Amino acid sequence: MLEQEFKYYLTHQKELVEKYKGQFIVIVGEKVVGAYDSFEKALSESQNKFEAGKFLIQECLPGEEAYTQTFHTRAIFN
């Protein structure tokens, strides 16, 4: 459940922040596949390219307080 992607972000946070600070990065596996100025743009572009639940969108900021996890699923809630 996107553990690999989040672990990749945590492990490489410092170097990712140097390159993508303030952007919303999209991670698939252990690879950054996109960087966007807004969450909405990252989501709309990624939904067109990847199956829901297969990518992580992370705002790229320094420090532990920047950790977020956004999960996308096809689950239907009643």
N, CA, C and O atoms as a Tripos MOL2 file, in Angstrom:
@<TRIPOS>MOLECULE
protein
  312   311    78     0     0
PROTEIN
NO_CHARGES

@<TRIPOS>ATOM
      1 N           0.8320   -1.1820    0.0000 N.3       1 MET1
      2 CA          0.0000    0.0000    0.0000 C.3       1 MET1
      3 C           0.8790    1.2490    0.0000 C.2       1 MET1
      4 O           0.8660    2.0210    0.9590 O.2       1 MET1
      5 N           1.6190    1.4400   -1.0440 N.am      2 LEU2
      6 CA          2.4760    2.6040   -1.2510 C.3       2 LEU2
      7 C           3.5750    2.7560   -0.2050 C.2       2 LEU2
      8 O           4.1770    3.8230   -0.0880 O.2       2 LEU2
      9 N           3.8350    1.7100    0.5450 N.am      3 GLU3
     10 CA          4.9050    1.7600    1.5460 C.3       3 GLU3
     11 C           6.2620    1.9710    0.8890 C.2       3 GLU3
     12 O           7.0950    2.7280    1.3890 O.2       3 GLU3
     13 N           6.4740    1.2970   -0.2310 N.am      4 GLN4
     14 CA          7.7470    1.4230   -0.9420 C.3       4 GLN4
     15 C           7.9770    2.8730   -1.3660 C.2       4 GLN4
     16 O           9.0820    3.3960   -1.2170 O.2       4 GLN4
     17 N           6.9490    3.5130   -1.8860 N.am      5 GLU5
     18 CA          7.0660    4.8880   -2.3580 C.3       5 GLU5
     19 C           7.3390    5.8540   -1.1950 C.2       5 GLU5
     20 O           8.1850    6.7420   -1.3000 O.2       5 GLU5
     21 N           6.6130    5.6680   -0.0890 N.am      6 PHE6
     22 CA          6.8010    6.5610    1.0460 C.3       6 PHE6
     23 C           8.1740    6.3450    1.6810 C.2       6 PHE6
     24 O           8.8330    7.3030    2.0840 O.2       6 PHE6
     25 N           8.5990    5.0950    1.7660 N.am      7 LYS7
     26 CA          9.9380    4.8020    2.3060 C.3       7 LYS7
     27 C          11.0060    5.4430    1.4210 C.2       7 LYS7
     28 O          11.9880    5.9840    1.9300 O.2       7 LYS7
     29 N          10.8230    5.3850    0.1070 N.am      8 TYR8
     30 CA         11.7600    6.0230   -0.8170 C.3       8 TYR8
     31 C          11.8370    7.5210   -0.5320 C.2       8 TYR8
     32 O          12.9260    8.0930   -0.4780 O.2       8 TYR8
     33 N          10.6660    8.1600   -0.3480 N.am      9 TYR9
     34 CA         10.6630    9.5930   -0.0570 C.3       9 TYR9
     35 C          11.4250    9.8850    1.2370 C.2       9 TYR9
     36 O          12.2620   10.7870    1.2770 O.2       9 TYR9
     37 N          11.1390    9.1300    2.2780 N.am     10 LEU10
     38 CA         11.7970    9.3620    3.5670 C.3      10 LEU10
     39 C          13.3080    9.1840    3.4670 C.2      10 LEU10
     40 O          14.0760    9.9850    3.9990 O.2      10 LEU10
     41 N          13.7170    8.1330    2.7830 N.am     11 THR11
     42 CA         15.1450    7.8360    2.6480 C.3      11 THR11
     43 C          15.8730    8.9030    1.8390 C.2      11 THR11
     44 O          17.0340    9.2040    2.1180 O.2      11 THR11
     45 N          15.2110    9.4730    0.8510 N.am     12 HIS12
     46 CA         15.8440   10.4230   -0.0750 C.3      12 HIS12
     47 C          15.3340   11.8490    0.0900 C.2      12 HIS12
     48 O          15.5390   12.6860   -0.7890 O.2      12 HIS12
     49 N          14.6750   12.1300    1.2010 N.am     13 GLN13
     50 CA         14.0310   13.4330    1.3800 C.3      13 GLN13
     51 C          14.9950   14.5980    1.1670 C.2      13 GLN13
     52 O          14.6580   15.5520    0.4650 O.2      13 GLN13
     53 N          16.1580   14.5370    1.7450 N.am     14 LYS14
     54 CA         17.0980   15.6600    1.6410 C.3      14 LYS14
     55 C          17.4360   15.9790    0.1840 C.2      14 LYS14
     56 O          17.3610   17.1350   -0.2300 O.2      14 LYS14
     57 N          17.8020   14.9720   -0.5850 N.am     15 GLU15
     58 CA         18.1640   15.2260   -1.9840 C.3      15 GLU15
     59 C          16.9430   15.5940   -2.8310 C.2      15 GLU15
     60 O          17.0550   16.3760   -3.7750 O.2      15 GLU15
     61 N          15.8000   15.0400   -2.5020 N.am     16 LEU16
     62 CA         14.5820   15.3990   -3.2330 C.3      16 LEU16
     63 C          14.1970   16.8540   -2.9650 C.2      16 LEU16
     64 O          13.7840   17.5670   -3.8790 O.2      16 LEU16
     65 N          14.3310   17.2920   -1.7180 N.am     17 VAL17
     66 CA         14.0270   18.6810   -1.3790 C.3      17 VAL17
     67 C          14.9730   19.6320   -2.1110 C.2      17 VAL17
     68 O          14.5530   20.6950   -2.5680 O.2      17 VAL17
     69 N          16.2350   19.2590   -2.2240 N.am     18 GLU18
     70 CA         17.1870   20.1010   -2.9580 C.3      18 GLU18
     71 C          16.7540   20.2980   -4.4100 C.2      18 GLU18
     72 O          16.9580   21.3650   -4.9880 O.2      18 GLU18
     73 N          16.1590   19.2670   -4.9860 N.am     19 LYS19
     74 CA         15.7810   19.3170   -6.3970 C.3      19 LYS19
     75 C          14.3440   19.8200   -6.6250 C.2      19 LYS19
     76 O          14.0770   20.5120   -7.6070 O.2      19 LYS19
     77 N          13.4240   19.4670   -5.7140 N.am     20 TYR20
     78 CA         11.9990   19.7210   -5.9510 C.3      20 TYR20
     79 C          11.3150   20.5450   -4.8540 C.2      20 TYR20
     80 O          10.0900   20.4960   -4.7390 O.2      20 TYR20
     81 N          12.0530   21.2820   -4.0660 N.am     21 LYS21
     82 CA         11.4910   21.9840   -2.9110 C.3      21 LYS21
     83 C          10.2280   22.7740   -3.2680 C.2      21 LYS21
     84 O          10.2150   23.5710   -4.2060 O.2      21 LYS21
     85 N           9.1670   22.5270   -2.4900 N.am     22 GLY22
     86 CA          7.9100   23.2430   -2.6750 C.3      22 GLY22
     87 C           6.9990   22.6630   -3.7260 C.2      22 GLY22
     88 O           5.8610   23.1120   -3.8640 O.2      22 GLY22
     89 N           7.4590   21.6850   -4.4690 N.am     23 GLN23
     90 CA          6.6330   21.0730   -5.4980 C.3      23 GLN23
     91 C           5.9680   19.8110   -4.9540 C.2      23 GLN23
     92 O           6.3700   19.2770   -3.9210 O.2      23 GLN23
     93 N           4.9600   19.3520   -5.6560 N.am     24 PHE24
     94 CA          4.3050   18.0910   -5.3370 C.3      24 PHE24
     95 C           4.8800   17.0530   -6.2870 C.2      24 PHE24
     96 O           4.6770   17.1210   -7.4990 O.2      24 PHE24
     97 N           5.6010   16.0930   -5.7210 N.am     25 ILE25
     98 CA          6.2220   15.0770   -6.5560 C.3      25 ILE25
     99 C           5.3650   13.8180   -6.5710 C.2      25 ILE25
    100 O           4.6790   13.4970   -5.6010 O.2      25 ILE25
    101 N           5.4240   13.1170   -7.6950 N.am     26 VAL26
    102 CA          4.7070   11.8610   -7.8590 C.3      26 VAL26
    103 C           5.7550   10.7590   -7.8920 C.2      26 VAL26
    104 O           6.6990   10.8000   -8.6820 O.2      26 VAL26
    105 N           5.5710    9.7710   -7.0170 N.am     27 ILE27
    106 CA          6.5330    8.6790   -6.9070 C.3      27 ILE27
    107 C           5.8220    7.3750   -7.2450 C.2      27 ILE27
    108 O           4.7390    7.0870   -6.7350 O.2      27 ILE27
    109 N           6.4500    6.5980   -8.1100 N.am     28 VAL28
    110 CA          6.0030    5.2440   -8.4390 C.3      28 VAL28
    111 C           7.1900    4.3380   -8.2000 C.2      28 VAL28
    112 O           8.2550    4.5280   -8.7870 O.2      28 VAL28
    113 N           7.0050    3.3440   -7.3300 N.am     29 GLY29
    114 CA          8.1320    2.4850   -6.9610 C.3      29 GLY29
    115 C           9.1810    3.3190   -6.2540 C.2      29 GLY29
    116 O           8.9060    3.9360   -5.2250 O.2      29 GLY29
    117 N          10.3610    3.3360   -6.7970 N.am     30 GLU30
    118 CA         11.4510    4.1360   -6.2390 C.3      30 GLU30
    119 C          11.9290    5.1610   -7.2590 C.2      30 GLU30
    120 O          13.1290    5.3620   -7.4500 O.2      30 GLU30
    121 N          10.9600    5.8040   -7.9100 N.am     31 LYS31
    122 CA         11.2900    6.7650   -8.9560 C.3      31 LYS31
    123 C          10.3180    7.9390   -8.9240 C.2      31 LYS31
    124 O           9.1060    7.7480   -8.8160 O.2      31 LYS31
    125 N          10.8510    9.1440   -9.0180 N.am     32 VAL32
    126 CA         10.0230   10.3380   -9.1730 C.3      32 VAL32
    127 C           9.6250   10.4060  -10.6410 C.2      32 VAL32
    128 O          10.4830   10.4770  -11.5210 O.2      32 VAL32
    129 N           8.3220   10.3860  -10.9000 N.am     33 VAL33
    130 CA          7.8320   10.3710  -12.2780 C.3      33 VAL33
    131 C           7.1830   11.6890  -12.6900 C.2      33 VAL33
    132 O           6.7360   11.8390  -13.8270 O.2      33 VAL33
    133 N           7.1350   12.6490  -11.7530 N.am     34 GLY34
    134 CA          6.5720   13.9530  -12.0770 C.3      34 GLY34
    135 C           6.7480   14.9180  -10.9330 C.2      34 GLY34
    136 O           6.8610   14.5130   -9.7760 O.2      34 GLY34
    137 N           6.7720   16.2020  -11.2570 N.am     35 ALA35
    138 CA          6.8600   17.2680  -10.2570 C.3      35 ALA35
    139 C           5.9530   18.4040  -10.7190 C.2      35 ALA35
    140 O           6.0350   18.8520  -11.8630 O.2      35 ALA35
    141 N           5.0800   18.8670   -9.8050 N.am     36 TYR36
    142 CA          4.0530   19.8320  -10.1670 C.3      36 TYR36
    143 C           3.9650   20.9430   -9.1310 C.2      36 TYR36
    144 O           4.3830   20.7670   -7.9860 O.2      36 TYR36
    145 N           3.4260   22.0770   -9.5320 N.am     37 ASP37
    146 CA          3.2940   23.2310   -8.6410 C.3      37 ASP37
    147 C           2.0880   23.1320   -7.7140 C.2      37 ASP37
    148 O           2.0020   23.8730   -6.7350 O.2      37 ASP37
    149 N           1.1500   22.2240   -8.0100 N.am     38 SER38
    150 CA         -0.0240   22.0790   -7.1460 C.3      38 SER38
    151 C          -0.3930   20.6040   -7.0160 C.2      38 SER38
    152 O          -0.0950   19.7830   -7.8840 O.2      38 SER38
    153 N          -1.0520   20.3010   -5.8990 N.am     39 PHE39
    154 CA         -1.5400   18.9420   -5.6820 C.3      39 PHE39
    155 C          -2.5460   18.5650   -6.7700 C.2      39 PHE39
    156 O          -2.5140   17.4540   -7.2980 O.2      39 PHE39
    157 N          -3.4330   19.4950   -7.0970 N.am     40 GLU40
    158 CA         -4.4750   19.2340   -8.0810 C.3      40 GLU40
    159 C          -3.8910   18.8630   -9.4400 C.2      40 GLU40
    160 O          -4.3840   17.9510  -10.1040 O.2      40 GLU40
    161 N          -2.8460   19.5680   -9.8510 N.am     41 LYS41
    162 CA         -2.1980   19.2660  -11.1370 C.3      41 LYS41
    163 C          -1.5050   17.9030  -11.0710 C.2      41 LYS41
    164 O          -1.5900   17.1160  -12.0140 O.2      41 LYS41
    165 N          -0.8240   17.6280   -9.9630 N.am     42 ALA42
    166 CA         -0.1650   16.3260   -9.7930 C.3      42 ALA42
    167 C          -1.1790   15.1980   -9.8700 C.2      42 ALA42
    168 O          -0.9300   14.1720  -10.5030 O.2      42 ALA42
    169 N          -2.3150   15.3880   -9.2260 N.am     43 LEU43
    170 CA         -3.3470   14.3590   -9.2150 C.3      43 LEU43
    171 C          -3.9590   14.1600  -10.5920 C.2      43 LEU43
    172 O          -4.0870   13.0280  -11.0580 O.2      43 LEU43
    173 N          -4.3370   15.2470  -11.2420 N.am     44 SER44
    174 CA         -4.9930   15.1000  -12.5520 C.3      44 SER44
    175 C          -4.0620   14.4770  -13.5880 C.2      44 SER44
    176 O          -4.4890   13.6310  -14.3740 O.2      44 SER44
    177 N          -2.8020   14.8850  -13.5940 N.am     45 GLU45
    178 CA         -1.8400   14.3100  -14.5430 C.3      45 GLU45
    179 C          -1.5750   12.8350  -14.2330 C.2      45 GLU45
    180 O          -1.4910   12.0110  -15.1440 O.2      45 GLU45
    181 N          -1.4450   12.5100  -12.9560 N.am     46 SER46
    182 CA         -1.1090   11.1430  -12.5590 C.3      46 SER46
    183 C          -2.2620   10.1840  -12.7870 C.2      46 SER46
    184 O          -2.0390    9.0320  -13.1570 O.2      46 SER46
    185 N          -3.4860   10.6340  -12.5750 N.am     47 GLN47
    186 CA         -4.6500    9.7850  -12.8070 C.3      47 GLN47
    187 C          -4.7630    9.3780  -14.2650 C.2      47 GLN47
    188 O          -5.3020    8.3180  -14.5810 O.2      47 GLN47
    189 N          -4.2560   10.2190  -15.1470 N.am     48 ASN48
    190 CA         -4.2860    9.8980  -16.5760 C.3      48 ASN48
    191 C          -3.2010    8.9030  -16.9730 C.2      48 ASN48
    192 O          -3.3000    8.2600  -18.0180 O.2      48 ASN48
    193 N          -2.1590    8.7730  -16.1380 N.am     49 LYS49
    194 CA         -1.0150    7.9350  -16.4890 C.3      49 LYS49
    195 C          -0.9220    6.6420  -15.6930 C.2      49 LYS49
    196 O          -0.3980    5.6460  -16.1910 O.2      49 LYS49
    197 N          -1.4250    6.6450  -14.4600 N.am     50 PHE50
    198 CA         -1.2200    5.5100  -13.5650 C.3      50 PHE50
    199 C          -2.5330    5.0660  -12.9380 C.2      50 PHE50
    200 O          -3.4560    5.8610  -12.7580 O.2      50 PHE50
    201 N          -2.5980    3.7950  -12.6140 N.am     51 GLU51
    202 CA         -3.7590    3.2420  -11.9380 C.3      51 GLU51
    203 C          -3.8580    3.8050  -10.5200 C.2      51 GLU51
    204 O          -2.8430    3.9860   -9.8470 O.2      51 GLU51
    205 N          -5.0700    4.0790  -10.0740 N.am     52 ALA52
    206 CA         -5.2760    4.5780   -8.7140 C.3      52 ALA52
    207 C          -4.6910    3.5810   -7.7210 C.2      52 ALA52
    208 O          -4.8350    2.3690   -7.8790 O.2      52 ALA52
    209 N          -4.0320    4.1090   -6.7010 N.am     53 GLY53
    210 CA         -3.4050    3.2700   -5.6930 C.3      53 GLY53
    211 C          -2.0010    2.8280   -6.0470 C.2      53 GLY53
    212 O          -1.3730    2.0890   -5.2890 O.2      53 GLY53
    213 N          -1.4980    3.2730   -7.1910 N.am     54 LYS54
    214 CA         -0.1650    2.8670   -7.6550 C.3      54 LYS54
    215 C           0.8360    4.0100   -7.6500 C.2      54 LYS54
    216 O           1.9730    3.8370   -8.0880 O.2      54 LYS54
    217 N           0.4270    5.1830   -7.1560 N.am     55 PHE55
    218 CA          1.3410    6.3220   -7.1070 C.3      55 PHE55
    219 C           1.1260    7.1010   -5.8230 C.2      55 PHE55
    220 O           0.0400    7.1050   -5.2440 O.2      55 PHE55
    221 N           2.1970    7.7610   -5.3940 N.am     56 LEU56
    222 CA          2.1660    8.5830   -4.1910 C.3      56 LEU56
    223 C           2.4270   10.0320   -4.5810 C.2      56 LEU56
    224 O           3.3590   10.3200   -5.3310 O.2      56 LEU56
    225 N           1.6080   10.9340   -4.0730 N.am     57 ILE57
    226 CA          1.8450   12.3710   -4.2560 C.3      57 ILE57
    227 C           2.3410   12.9080   -2.9250 C.2      57 ILE57
    228 O           1.6880   12.7430   -1.8940 O.2      57 ILE57
    229 N           3.5040   13.5520   -2.9540 N.am     58 GLN58
    230 CA          4.1180   14.0590   -1.7300 C.3      58 GLN58
    231 C           4.5740   15.4880   -1.9490 C.2      58 GLN58
    232 O           5.3100   15.7740   -2.8930 O.2      58 GLN58
    233 N           4.1380   16.3860   -1.0750 N.am     59 GLU59
    234 CA          4.6730   17.7430   -1.1310 C.3      59 GLU59
    235 C           6.1110   17.6740   -0.6490 C.2      59 GLU59
    236 O           6.3830   17.1230    0.4170 O.2      59 GLU59
    237 N           7.0050   18.2130   -1.4010 N.am     60 CYS60
    238 CA          8.4370   18.0640   -1.1430 C.3      60 CYS60
    239 C           8.9490   19.2420   -0.3170 C.2      60 CYS60
    240 O           9.2790   20.3020   -0.8480 O.2      60 CYS60
    241 N           9.0040   19.0240    0.9980 N.am     61 LEU61
    242 CA          9.4490   20.0420    1.9410 C.3      61 LEU61
    243 C          10.3870   19.4050    2.9590 C.2      61 LEU61
    244 O          10.3140   18.2000    3.1960 O.2      61 LEU61
    245 N          11.2650   20.1990    3.5610 N.am     62 PRO62
    246 CA         12.1780   19.6460    4.5580 C.3      62 PRO62
    247 C          11.4770   19.4030    5.8980 C.2      62 PRO62
    248 O          10.4460   20.0090    6.1920 O.2      62 PRO62
    249 N          12.0520   18.5080    6.7020 N.am     63 GLY63
    250 CA         11.5890   18.2920    8.0620 C.3      63 GLY63
    251 C          10.5160   17.2350    8.1980 C.2      63 GLY63
    252 O           9.8080   16.9110    7.2450 O.2      63 GLY63
    253 N          10.4120   16.7010    9.4100 N.am     64 GLU64
    254 CA          9.4440   15.6470    9.6890 C.3      64 GLU64
    255 C           8.0020   16.1260    9.5740 C.2      64 GLU64
    256 O           7.1180   15.3390    9.2330 O.2      64 GLU64
    257 N           7.7490   17.4040    9.8510 N.am     65 GLU65
    258 CA          6.3810   17.9080    9.7760 C.3      65 GLU65
    259 C           5.8410   17.9030    8.3470 C.2      65 GLU65
    260 O           4.6400   18.0820    8.1430 O.2      65 GLU65
    261 N           6.6990   17.7040    7.3690 N.am     66 ALA66
    262 CA          6.2780   17.6990    5.9730 C.3      66 ALA66
    263 C           5.7720   16.3360    5.5190 C.2      66 ALA66
    264 O           5.2720   16.2130    4.4010 O.2      66 ALA66
    265 N           5.8860   15.3240    6.3470 N.am     67 TYR67
    266 CA          5.4760   13.9880    5.9330 C.3      67 TYR67
    267 C           3.9630   13.9190    5.7780 C.2      67 TYR67
    268 O           3.2050   14.1990    6.7060 O.2      67 TYR67
    269 N           3.5610   13.5450    4.6040 N.am     68 THR68
    270 CA          2.1460   13.2870    4.3500 C.3      68 THR68
    271 C           2.0420   12.0630    3.4750 C.2      68 THR68
    272 O           2.9800   11.7180    2.7570 O.2      68 THR68
    273 N           0.9260   11.4220    3.5330 N.am     69 GLN69
    274 CA          0.6690   10.2940    2.6570 C.3      69 GLN69
    275 C          -0.7050   10.5000    2.0400 C.2      69 GLN69
    276 O          -1.6790   10.7210    2.7600 O.2      69 GLN69
    277 N          -0.7940   10.4320    0.7350 N.am     70 THR70
    278 CA         -2.0670   10.5350    0.0450 C.3      70 THR70
    279 C          -2.2830    9.2470   -0.7210 C.2      70 THR70
    280 O          -1.4900    8.8790   -1.5880 O.2      70 THR70
    281 N          -3.3620    8.5740   -0.3900 N.am     71 PHE71
    282 CA         -3.6540    7.3020   -1.0340 C.3      71 PHE71
    283 C          -4.8730    7.4580   -1.9160 C.2      71 PHE71
    284 O          -5.8530    8.0940   -1.5270 O.2      71 PHE71
    285 N          -4.8130    6.8800   -3.0990 N.am     72 HIS72
    286 CA         -5.9320    6.9110   -4.0350 C.3      72 HIS72
    287 C          -6.3790    5.4780   -4.2710 C.2      72 HIS72
    288 O          -5.5660    4.5970   -4.5490 O.2      72 HIS72
    289 N          -7.6590    5.2630   -4.1580 N.am     73 THR73
    290 CA         -8.1810    3.9190   -4.2800 C.3      73 THR73
    291 C          -9.4380    3.9300   -5.1300 C.2      73 THR73
    292 O         -10.0640    4.9700   -5.3350 O.2      73 THR73
    293 N          -9.7860    2.7730   -5.6110 N.am     74 ARG74
    294 CA        -11.0260    2.6270   -6.3740 C.3      74 ARG74
    295 C         -12.1420    2.1040   -5.4790 C.2      74 ARG74
    296 O         -13.2070    1.7360   -5.9750 O.2      74 ARG74
    297 N         -11.9210    2.0660   -4.2010 N.am     75 ALA75
    298 CA        -12.9140    1.5660   -3.2720 C.3      75 ALA75
    299 C         -14.1640    2.4390   -3.3120 C.2      75 ALA75
    300 O         -14.0860    3.6600   -3.4500 O.2      75 ALA75
    301 N         -15.3010    1.7950   -3.1910 N.am     76 ILE76
    302 CA        -16.5770    2.4990   -3.1810 C.3      76 ILE76
    303 C         -17.1270    2.4200   -1.7750 C.2      76 ILE76
    304 O         -17.2390    1.3370   -1.2020 O.2      76 ILE76
    305 N         -17.4690    3.5620   -1.2230 N.am     77 PHE77
    306 CA        -18.0080    3.6260    0.1290 C.3      77 PHE77
    307 C         -19.4970    3.9340    0.0550 C.2      77 PHE77
    308 O         -19.9210    4.8310   -0.6750 O.2      77 PHE77
    309 N         -20.2650    3.2000    0.7990 N.am     78 ASN78
    310 CA        -21.7250    3.4310    0.8290 C.3      78 ASN78
    311 C         -22.1050    4.2000    2.0610 C.2      78 ASN78
    312 O         -23.2830    4.4920    2.2670 O.2      78 ASN78
@<TRIPOS>BOND
     1     1     2 1
     2     2     3 1
     3     3     4 2
     4     3     5 am
     5     5     6 1
     6     6     7 1
     7     7     8 2
     8     7     9 am
     9     9    10 1
    10    10    11 1
    11    11    12 2
    12    11    13 am
    13    13    14 1
    14    14    15 1
    15    15    16 2
    16    15    17 am
    17    17    18 1
    18    18    19 1
    19    19    20 2
    20    19    21 am
    21    21    22 1
    22    22    23 1
    23    23    24 2
    24    23    25 am
    25    25    26 1
    26    26    27 1
    27    27    28 2
    28    27    29 am
    29    29    30 1
    30    30    31 1
    31    31    32 2
    32    31    33 am
    33    33    34 1
    34    34    35 1
    35    35    36 2
    36    35    37 am
    37    37    38 1
    38    38    39 1
    39    39    40 2
    40    39    41 am
    41    41    42 1
    42    42    43 1
    43    43    44 2
    44    43    45 am
    45    45    46 1
    46    46    47 1
    47    47    48 2
    48    47    49 am
    49    49    50 1
    50    50    51 1
    51    51    52 2
    52    51    53 am
    53    53    54 1
    54    54    55 1
    55    55    56 2
    56    55    57 am
    57    57    58 1
    58    58    59 1
    59    59    60 2
    60    59    61 am
    61    61    62 1
    62    62    63 1
    63    63    64 2
    64    63    65 am
    65    65    66 1
    66    66    67 1
    67    67    68 2
    68    67    69 am
    69    69    70 1
    70    70    71 1
    71    71    72 2
    72    71    73 am
    73    73    74 1
    74    74    75 1
    75    75    76 2
    76    75    77 am
    77    77    78 1
    78    78    79 1
    79    79    80 2
    80    79    81 am
    81    81    82 1
    82    82    83 1
    83    83    84 2
    84    83    85 am
    85    85    86 1
    86    86    87 1
    87    87    88 2
    88    87    89 am
    89    89    90 1
    90    90    91 1
    91    91    92 2
    92    91    93 am
    93    93    94 1
    94    94    95 1
    95    95    96 2
    96    95    97 am
    97    97    98 1
    98    98    99 1
    99    99   100 2
   100    99   101 am
   101   101   102 1
   102   102   103 1
   103   103   104 2
   104   103   105 am
   105   105   106 1
   106   106   107 1
   107   107   108 2
   108   107   109 am
   109   109   110 1
   110   110   111 1
   111   111   112 2
   112   111   113 am
   113   113   114 1
   114   114   115 1
   115   115   116 2
   116   115   117 am
   117   117   118 1
   118   118   119 1
   119   119   120 2
   120   119   121 am
   121   121   122 1
   122   122   123 1
   123   123   124 2
   124   123   125 am
   125   125   126 1
   126   126   127 1
   127   127   128 2
   128   127   129 am
   129   129   130 1
   130   130   131 1
   131   131   132 2
   132   131   133 am
   133   133   134 1
   134   134   135 1
   135   135   136 2
   136   135   137 am
   137   137   138 1
   138   138   139 1
   139   139   140 2
   140   139   141 am
   141   141   142 1
   142   142   143 1
   143   143   144 2
   144   143   145 am
   145   145   146 1
   146   146   147 1
   147   147   148 2
   148   147   149 am
   149   149   150 1
   150   150   151 1
   151   151   152 2
   152   151   153 am
   153   153   154 1
   154   154   155 1
   155   155   156 2
   156   155   157 am
   157   157   158 1
   158   158   159 1
   159   159   160 2
   160   159   161 am
   161   161   162 1
   162   162   163 1
   163   163   164 2
   164   163   165 am
   165   165   166 1
   166   166   167 1
   167   167   168 2
   168   167   169 am
   169   169   170 1
   170   170   171 1
   171   171   172 2
   172   171   173 am
   173   173   174 1
   174   174   175 1
   175   175   176 2
   176   175   177 am
   177   177   178 1
   178   178   179 1
   179   179   180 2
   180   179   181 am
   181   181   182 1
   182   182   183 1
   183   183   184 2
   184   183   185 am
   185   185   186 1
   186   186   187 1
   187   187   188 2
   188   187   189 am
   189   189   190 1
   190   190   191 1
   191   191   192 2
   192   191   193 am
   193   193   194 1
   194   194   195 1
   195   195   196 2
   196   195   197 am
   197   197   198 1
   198   198   199 1
   199   199   200 2
   200   199   201 am
   201   201   202 1
   202   202   203 1
   203   203   204 2
   204   203   205 am
   205   205   206 1
   206   206   207 1
   207   207   208 2
   208   207   209 am
   209   209   210 1
   210   210   211 1
   211   211   212 2
   212   211   213 am
   213   213   214 1
   214   214   215 1
   215   215   216 2
   216   215   217 am
   217   217   218 1
   218   218   219 1
   219   219   220 2
   220   219   221 am
   221   221   222 1
   222   222   223 1
   223   223   224 2
   224   223   225 am
   225   225   226 1
   226   226   227 1
   227   227   228 2
   228   227   229 am
   229   229   230 1
   230   230   231 1
   231   231   232 2
   232   231   233 am
   233   233   234 1
   234   234   235 1
   235   235   236 2
   236   235   237 am
   237   237   238 1
   238   238   239 1
   239   239   240 2
   240   239   241 am
   241   241   242 1
   242   242   243 1
   243   243   244 2
   244   243   245 am
   245   245   246 1
   246   246   247 1
   247   247   248 2
   248   247   249 am
   249   249   250 1
   250   250   251 1
   251   251   252 2
   252   251   253 am
   253   253   254 1
   254   254   255 1
   255   255   256 2
   256   255   257 am
   257   257   258 1
   258   258   259 1
   259   259   260 2
   260   259   261 am
   261   261   262 1
   262   262   263 1
   263   263   264 2
   264   263   265 am
   265   265   266 1
   266   266   267 1
   267   267   268 2
   268   267   269 am
   269   269   270 1
   270   270   271 1
   271   271   272 2
   272   271   273 am
   273   273   274 1
   274   274   275 1
   275   275   276 2
   276   275   277 am
   277   277   278 1
   278   278   279 1
   279   279   280 2
   280   279   281 am
   281   281   282 1
   282   282   283 1
   283   283   284 2
   284   283   285 am
   285   285   286 1
   286   286   287 1
   287   287   288 2
   288   287   289 am
   289   289   290 1
   290   290   291 1
   291   291   292 2
   292   291   293 am
   293   293   294 1
   294   294   295 1
   295   295   296 2
   296   295   297 am
   297   297   298 1
   298   298   299 1
   299   299   300 2
   300   299   301 am
   301   301   302 1
   302   302   303 1
   303   303   304 2
   304   303   305 am
   305   305   306 1
   306   306   307 1
   307   307   308 2
   308   307   309 am
   309   309   310 1
   310   310   311 1
   311   311   312 2
@<TRIPOS>SUBSTRUCTURE
     1 MET1         2 RESIDUE 1 A MET
     2 LEU2         6 RESIDUE 1 A LEU
     3 GLU3        10 RESIDUE 1 A GLU
     4 GLN4        14 RESIDUE 1 A GLN
     5 GLU5        18 RESIDUE 1 A GLU
     6 PHE6        22 RESIDUE 1 A PHE
     7 LYS7        26 RESIDUE 1 A LYS
     8 TYR8        30 RESIDUE 1 A TYR
     9 TYR9        34 RESIDUE 1 A TYR
    10 LEU10       38 RESIDUE 1 A LEU
    11 THR11       42 RESIDUE 1 A THR
    12 HIS12       46 RESIDUE 1 A HIS
    13 GLN13       50 RESIDUE 1 A GLN
    14 LYS14       54 RESIDUE 1 A LYS
    15 GLU15       58 RESIDUE 1 A GLU
    16 LEU16       62 RESIDUE 1 A LEU
    17 VAL17       66 RESIDUE 1 A VAL
    18 GLU18       70 RESIDUE 1 A GLU
    19 LYS19       74 RESIDUE 1 A LYS
    20 TYR20       78 RESIDUE 1 A TYR
    21 LYS21       82 RESIDUE 1 A LYS
    22 GLY22       86 RESIDUE 1 A GLY
    23 GLN23       90 RESIDUE 1 A GLN
    24 PHE24       94 RESIDUE 1 A PHE
    25 ILE25       98 RESIDUE 1 A ILE
    26 VAL26      102 RESIDUE 1 A VAL
    27 ILE27      106 RESIDUE 1 A ILE
    28 VAL28      110 RESIDUE 1 A VAL
    29 GLY29      114 RESIDUE 1 A GLY
    30 GLU30      118 RESIDUE 1 A GLU
    31 LYS31      122 RESIDUE 1 A LYS
    32 VAL32      126 RESIDUE 1 A VAL
    33 VAL33      130 RESIDUE 1 A VAL
    34 GLY34      134 RESIDUE 1 A GLY
    35 ALA35      138 RESIDUE 1 A ALA
    36 TYR36      142 RESIDUE 1 A TYR
    37 ASP37      146 RESIDUE 1 A ASP
    38 SER38      150 RESIDUE 1 A SER
    39 PHE39      154 RESIDUE 1 A PHE
    40 GLU40      158 RESIDUE 1 A GLU
    41 LYS41      162 RESIDUE 1 A LYS
    42 ALA42      166 RESIDUE 1 A ALA
    43 LEU43      170 RESIDUE 1 A LEU
    44 SER44      174 RESIDUE 1 A SER
    45 GLU45      178 RESIDUE 1 A GLU
    46 SER46      182 RESIDUE 1 A SER
    47 GLN47      186 RESIDUE 1 A GLN
    48 ASN48      190 RESIDUE 1 A ASN
    49 LYS49      194 RESIDUE 1 A LYS
    50 PHE50      198 RESIDUE 1 A PHE
    51 GLU51      202 RESIDUE 1 A GLU
    52 ALA52      206 RESIDUE 1 A ALA
    53 GLY53      210 RESIDUE 1 A GLY
    54 LYS54      214 RESIDUE 1 A LYS
    55 PHE55      218 RESIDUE 1 A PHE
    56 LEU56      222 RESIDUE 1 A LEU
    57 ILE57      226 RESIDUE 1 A ILE
    58 GLN58      230 RESIDUE 1 A GLN
    59 GLU59      234 RESIDUE 1 A GLU
    60 CYS60      238 RESIDUE 1 A CYS
    61 LEU61      242 RESIDUE 1 A LEU
    62 PRO62      246 RESIDUE 1 A PRO
    63 GLY63      250 RESIDUE 1 A GLY
    64 GLU64      254 RESIDUE 1 A GLU
    65 GLU65      258 RESIDUE 1 A GLU
    66 ALA66      262 RESIDUE 1 A ALA
    67 TYR67      266 RESIDUE 1 A TYR
    68 THR68      270 RESIDUE 1 A THR
    69 GLN69      274 RESIDUE 1 A GLN
    70 THR70      278 RESIDUE 1 A THR
    71 PHE71      282 RESIDUE 1 A PHE
    72 HIS72      286 RESIDUE 1 A HIS
    73 THR73      290 RESIDUE 1 A THR
    74 ARG74      294 RESIDUE 1 A ARG
    75 ALA75      298 RESIDUE 1 A ALA
    76 ILE76      302 RESIDUE 1 A ILE
    77 PHE77      306 RESIDUE 1 A PHE
    78 ASN78      310 RESIDUE 1 A ASN
